[in-house]
């Protein structure tokens, strides 16, 4: 799994856990719908840490909690 795929899955997982739609997350985090849609669809595989931090703020979690997931345990080598 790549980092982009892991971030996408984690966002969807956290929205589900918080019973929140992606649209609502965009509204409360201040991240544009197009940015989140690009992450979720895979068109953007390199979300910035600033974007992830804003999403975390919207979810009421820390960035450490965001990355504290098995999704990030066995990522593929990005440089080949």
Chimera marker file (.cmm) of the C-alpha trace (Angstrom):
<marker_set name="trace">
<marker id="1" x="0.000" y="0.000" z="0.000" r="1" g="1" b="0" radius="0.5"/>
<marker id="2" x="1.250" y="3.505" z="-0.782" r="1" g="1" b="0" radius="0.5"/>
<marker id="3" x="1.072" y="6.451" z="1.598" r="1" g="1" b="0" radius="0.5"/>
<marker id="4" x="-1.627" y="8.022" z="-0.590" r="1" g="1" b="0" radius="0.5"/>
<marker id="5" x="-3.788" y="4.919" z="-0.354" r="1" g="1" b="0" radius="0.5"/>
<marker id="6" x="-3.246" y="4.704" z="3.403" r="1" g="1" b="0" radius="0.5"/>
<marker id="7" x="-4.203" y="8.371" z="3.919" r="1" g="1" b="0" radius="0.5"/>
<marker id="8" x="-7.340" y="7.894" z="1.813" r="1" g="1" b="0" radius="0.5"/>
<marker id="9" x="-8.394" y="4.789" z="3.767" r="1" g="1" b="0" radius="0.5"/>
<marker id="10" x="-7.645" y="6.465" z="7.084" r="1" g="1" b="0" radius="0.5"/>
<marker id="11" x="-9.775" y="9.509" z="6.256" r="1" g="1" b="0" radius="0.5"/>
<marker id="12" x="-12.695" y="7.285" z="5.277" r="1" g="1" b="0" radius="0.5"/>
<marker id="13" x="-12.184" y="5.096" z="8.348" r="1" g="1" b="0" radius="0.5"/>
<marker id="14" x="-12.153" y="8.100" z="10.696" r="1" g="1" b="0" radius="0.5"/>
<marker id="15" x="-15.225" y="9.646" z="9.069" r="1" g="1" b="0" radius="0.5"/>
<marker id="16" x="-17.030" y="6.349" z="9.599" r="1" g="1" b="0" radius="0.5"/>
<marker id="17" x="-15.875" y="6.128" z="13.240" r="1" g="1" b="0" radius="0.5"/>
<marker id="18" x="-17.036" y="9.696" z="13.903" r="1" g="1" b="0" radius="0.5"/>
<marker id="19" x="-20.289" y="9.123" z="11.962" r="1" g="1" b="0" radius="0.5"/>
<marker id="20" x="-19.384" y="12.055" z="9.742" r="1" g="1" b="0" radius="0.5"/>
<marker id="21" x="-19.681" y="12.455" z="6.004" r="1" g="1" b="0" radius="0.5"/>
<marker id="22" x="-16.687" y="13.589" z="3.984" r="1" g="1" b="0" radius="0.5"/>
<marker id="23" x="-18.683" y="16.713" z="3.078" r="1" g="1" b="0" radius="0.5"/>
<marker id="24" x="-19.187" y="17.569" z="6.750" r="1" g="1" b="0" radius="0.5"/>
<marker id="25" x="-15.491" y="16.993" z="7.440" r="1" g="1" b="0" radius="0.5"/>
<marker id="26" x="-14.642" y="19.458" z="4.671" r="1" g="1" b="0" radius="0.5"/>
<marker id="27" x="-16.968" y="22.058" z="6.121" r="1" g="1" b="0" radius="0.5"/>
<marker id="28" x="-15.723" y="21.866" z="9.691" r="1" g="1" b="0" radius="0.5"/>
<marker id="29" x="-12.039" y="21.472" z="8.817" r="1" g="1" b="0" radius="0.5"/>
<marker id="30" x="-11.882" y="24.236" z="6.233" r="1" g="1" b="0" radius="0.5"/>
<marker id="31" x="-10.349" y="21.936" z="3.621" r="1" g="1" b="0" radius="0.5"/>
<marker id="32" x="-11.953" y="22.363" z="0.227" r="1" g="1" b="0" radius="0.5"/>
<marker id="33" x="-14.215" y="19.657" z="-1.098" r="1" g="1" b="0" radius="0.5"/>
<marker id="34" x="-12.084" y="19.384" z="-4.235" r="1" g="1" b="0" radius="0.5"/>
<marker id="35" x="-8.925" y="18.743" z="-2.202" r="1" g="1" b="0" radius="0.5"/>
<marker id="36" x="-10.527" y="15.964" z="-0.171" r="1" g="1" b="0" radius="0.5"/>
<marker id="37" x="-12.201" y="14.489" z="-3.253" r="1" g="1" b="0" radius="0.5"/>
<marker id="38" x="-8.806" y="14.390" z="-4.984" r="1" g="1" b="0" radius="0.5"/>
<marker id="39" x="-7.311" y="12.549" z="-2.003" r="1" g="1" b="0" radius="0.5"/>
<marker id="40" x="-10.222" y="10.098" z="-1.769" r="1" g="1" b="0" radius="0.5"/>
<marker id="41" x="-10.295" y="9.411" z="-5.510" r="1" g="1" b="0" radius="0.5"/>
<marker id="42" x="-6.541" y="8.894" z="-5.704" r="1" g="1" b="0" radius="0.5"/>
<marker id="43" x="-5.907" y="11.861" z="-8.001" r="1" g="1" b="0" radius="0.5"/>
<marker id="44" x="-3.808" y="13.409" z="-5.220" r="1" g="1" b="0" radius="0.5"/>
<marker id="45" x="-1.404" y="10.914" z="-3.662" r="1" g="1" b="0" radius="0.5"/>
<marker id="46" x="0.608" y="13.470" z="-1.735" r="1" g="1" b="0" radius="0.5"/>
<marker id="47" x="-1.626" y="15.292" z="0.729" r="1" g="1" b="0" radius="0.5"/>
<marker id="48" x="0.349" y="17.839" z="2.703" r="1" g="1" b="0" radius="0.5"/>
<marker id="49" x="0.794" y="17.541" z="6.431" r="1" g="1" b="0" radius="0.5"/>
<marker id="50" x="-0.974" y="20.910" z="6.748" r="1" g="1" b="0" radius="0.5"/>
<marker id="51" x="-4.047" y="19.438" z="5.011" r="1" g="1" b="0" radius="0.5"/>
<marker id="52" x="-3.964" y="16.328" z="7.173" r="1" g="1" b="0" radius="0.5"/>
<marker id="53" x="-3.620" y="18.520" z="10.291" r="1" g="1" b="0" radius="0.5"/>
<marker id="54" x="-6.710" y="20.535" z="9.290" r="1" g="1" b="0" radius="0.5"/>
<marker id="55" x="-8.660" y="17.307" z="8.761" r="1" g="1" b="0" radius="0.5"/>
<marker id="56" x="-7.497" y="16.096" z="12.179" r="1" g="1" b="0" radius="0.5"/>
<marker id="57" x="-8.676" y="19.355" z="13.732" r="1" g="1" b="0" radius="0.5"/>
<marker id="58" x="-12.076" y="18.825" z="12.106" r="1" g="1" b="0" radius="0.5"/>
<marker id="59" x="-12.221" y="15.305" z="13.495" r="1" g="1" b="0" radius="0.5"/>
<marker id="60" x="-11.076" y="16.436" z="16.941" r="1" g="1" b="0" radius="0.5"/>
<marker id="61" x="-7.987" y="14.214" z="16.919" r="1" g="1" b="0" radius="0.5"/>
<marker id="62" x="-4.245" y="14.781" z="16.924" r="1" g="1" b="0" radius="0.5"/>
<marker id="63" x="-2.022" y="14.132" z="13.955" r="1" g="1" b="0" radius="0.5"/>
<marker id="64" x="-0.403" y="11.387" z="16.042" r="1" g="1" b="0" radius="0.5"/>
<marker id="65" x="-3.790" y="9.689" z="16.369" r="1" g="1" b="0" radius="0.5"/>
<marker id="66" x="-4.287" y="9.981" z="12.607" r="1" g="1" b="0" radius="0.5"/>
<marker id="67" x="-1.078" y="8.087" z="11.854" r="1" g="1" b="0" radius="0.5"/>
<marker id="68" x="-1.520" y="5.625" z="14.733" r="1" g="1" b="0" radius="0.5"/>
<marker id="69" x="-3.036" y="2.972" z="12.505" r="1" g="1" b="0" radius="0.5"/>
<marker id="70" x="-1.969" y="-0.358" z="11.076" r="1" g="1" b="0" radius="0.5"/>
<marker id="71" x="-2.531" y="1.208" z="7.651" r="1" g="1" b="0" radius="0.5"/>
<marker id="72" x="0.797" y="2.981" z="8.014" r="1" g="1" b="0" radius="0.5"/>
<marker id="73" x="2.742" y="0.011" z="9.391" r="1" g="1" b="0" radius="0.5"/>
<marker id="74" x="3.825" y="-1.678" z="6.160" r="1" g="1" b="0" radius="0.5"/>
<marker id="75" x="3.905" y="0.988" z="3.470" r="1" g="1" b="0" radius="0.5"/>
<marker id="76" x="5.547" y="0.309" z="0.131" r="1" g="1" b="0" radius="0.5"/>
<marker id="77" x="8.906" y="1.839" z="-0.659" r="1" g="1" b="0" radius="0.5"/>
<marker id="78" x="8.114" y="5.167" z="-2.372" r="1" g="1" b="0" radius="0.5"/>
<marker id="79" x="11.532" y="5.556" z="-4.028" r="1" g="1" b="0" radius="0.5"/>
<marker id="80" x="12.216" y="2.850" z="-6.548" r="1" g="1" b="0" radius="0.5"/>
<link id1="1" id2="2" r="1" g="1" b="0" radius="0.2"/>
<link id1="2" id2="3" r="1" g="1" b="0" radius="0.2"/>
<link id1="3" id2="4" r="1" g="1" b="0" radius="0.2"/>
<link id1="4" id2="5" r="1" g="1" b="0" radius="0.2"/>
<link id1="5" id2="6" r="1" g="1" b="0" radius="0.2"/>
<link id1="6" id2="7" r="1" g="1" b="0" radius="0.2"/>
<link id1="7" id2="8" r="1" g="1" b="0" radius="0.2"/>
<link id1="8" id2="9" r="1" g="1" b="0" radius="0.2"/>
<link id1="9" id2="10" r="1" g="1" b="0" radius="0.2"/>
<link id1="10" id2="11" r="1" g="1" b="0" radius="0.2"/>
<link id1="11" id2="12" r="1" g="1" b="0" radius="0.2"/>
<link id1="12" id2="13" r="1" g="1" b="0" radius="0.2"/>
<link id1="13" id2="14" r="1" g="1" b="0" radius="0.2"/>
<link id1="14" id2="15" r="1" g="1" b="0" radius="0.2"/>
<link id1="15" id2="16" r="1" g="1" b="0" radius="0.2"/>
<link id1="16" id2="17" r="1" g="1" b="0" radius="0.2"/>
<link id1="17" id2="18" r="1" g="1" b="0" radius="0.2"/>
<link id1="18" id2="19" r="1" g="1" b="0" radius="0.2"/>
<link id1="19" id2="20" r="1" g="1" b="0" radius="0.2"/>
<link id1="20" id2="21" r="1" g="1" b="0" radius="0.2"/>
<link id1="21" id2="22" r="1" g="1" b="0" radius="0.2"/>
<link id1="22" id2="23" r="1" g="1" b="0" radius="0.2"/>
<link id1="23" id2="24" r="1" g="1" b="0" radius="0.2"/>
<link id1="24" id2="25" r="1" g="1" b="0" radius="0.2"/>
<link id1="25" id2="26" r="1" g="1" b="0" radius="0.2"/>
<link id1="26" id2="27" r="1" g="1" b="0" radius="0.2"/>
<link id1="27" id2="28" r="1" g="1" b="0" radius="0.2"/>
<link id1="28" id2="29" r="1" g="1" b="0" radius="0.2"/>
<link id1="29" id2="30" r="1" g="1" b="0" radius="0.2"/>
<link id1="30" id2="31" r="1" g="1" b="0" radius="0.2"/>
<link id1="31" id2="32" r="1" g="1" b="0" radius="0.2"/>
<link id1="32" id2="33" r="1" g="1" b="0" radius="0.2"/>
<link id1="33" id2="34" r="1" g="1" b="0" radius="0.2"/>
<link id1="34" id2="35" r="1" g="1" b="0" radius="0.2"/>
<link id1="35" id2="36" r="1" g="1" b="0" radius="0.2"/>
<link id1="36" id2="37" r="1" g="1" b="0" radius="0.2"/>
<link id1="37" id2="38" r="1" g="1" b="0" radius="0.2"/>
<link id1="38" id2="39" r="1" g="1" b="0" radius="0.2"/>
<link id1="39" id2="40" r="1" g="1" b="0" radius="0.2"/>
<link id1="40" id2="41" r="1" g="1" b="0" radius="0.2"/>
<link id1="41" id2="42" r="1" g="1" b="0" radius="0.2"/>
<link id1="42" id2="43" r="1" g="1" b="0" radius="0.2"/>
<link id1="43" id2="44" r="1" g="1" b="0" radius="0.2"/>
<link id1="44" id2="45" r="1" g="1" b="0" radius="0.2"/>
<link id1="45" id2="46" r="1" g="1" b="0" radius="0.2"/>
<link id1="46" id2="47" r="1" g="1" b="0" radius="0.2"/>
<link id1="47" id2="48" r="1" g="1" b="0" radius="0.2"/>
<link id1="48" id2="49" r="1" g="1" b="0" radius="0.2"/>
<link id1="49" id2="50" r="1" g="1" b="0" radius="0.2"/>
<link id1="50" id2="51" r="1" g="1" b="0" radius="0.2"/>
<link id1="51" id2="52" r="1" g="1" b="0" radius="0.2"/>
<link id1="52" id2="53" r="1" g="1" b="0" radius="0.2"/>
<link id1="53" id2="54" r="1" g="1" b="0" radius="0.2"/>
<link id1="54" id2="55" r="1" g="1" b="0" radius="0.2"/>
<link id1="55" id2="56" r="1" g="1" b="0" radius="0.2"/>
<link id1="56" id2="57" r="1" g="1" b="0" radius="0.2"/>
<link id1="57" id2="58" r="1" g="1" b="0" radius="0.2"/>
<link id1="58" id2="59" r="1" g="1" b="0" radius="0.2"/>
<link id1="59" id2="60" r="1" g="1" b="0" radius="0.2"/>
<link id1="60" id2="61" r="1" g="1" b="0" radius="0.2"/>
<link id1="61" id2="62" r="1" g="1" b="0" radius="0.2"/>
<link id1="62" id2="63" r="1" g="1" b="0" radius="0.2"/>
<link id1="63" id2="64" r="1" g="1" b="0" radius="0.2"/>
<link id1="64" id2="65" r="1" g="1" b="0" radius="0.2"/>
<link id1="65" id2="66" r="1" g="1" b="0" radius="0.2"/>
<link id1="66" id2="67" r="1" g="1" b="0" radius="0.2"/>
<link id1="67" id2="68" r="1" g="1" b="0" radius="0.2"/>
<link id1="68" id2="69" r="1" g="1" b="0" radius="0.2"/>
<link id1="69" id2="70" r="1" g="1" b="0" radius="0.2"/>
<link id1="70" id2="71" r="1" g="1" b="0" radius="0.2"/>
<link id1="71" id2="72" r="1" g="1" b="0" radius="0.2"/>
<link id1="72" id2="73" r="1" g="1" b="0" radius="0.2"/>
<link id1="73" id2="74" r="1" g="1" b="0" radius="0.2"/>
<link id1="74" id2="75" r="1" g="1" b="0" radius="0.2"/>
<link id1="75" id2="76" r="1" g="1" b="0" radius="0.2"/>
<link id1="76" id2="77" r="1" g="1" b="0" radius="0.2"/>
<link id1="77" id2="78" r="1" g="1" b="0" radius="0.2"/>
<link id1="78" id2="79" r="1" g="1" b="0" radius="0.2"/>
<link id1="79" id2="80" r="1" g="1" b="0" radius="0.2"/>
</marker_set>
